[in-house]
Amino acid sequence: MFNLGFQEILIVFLIVMLLFGPSQLPKLARGLGNAMREFKKATKEVEEGLK
């Protein structure tokens, strides 16, 4: 999707760790998961509405 290698992902992860701290990562991941689930649900609803 974004064509990121292992080193780029590692750098992004380290930056996120520095910005939010390890205690906030589970909350951040949970929020990201919920957002992705809602996006997929909305996409599916739009596709069904077009059919």
Secondary structure by P-SEA (a helix, b strand, c coil): cccccaaaaaaaaaaaaaaccccaaaaaaaaaaaaaaaaaaaaaaaaaaac
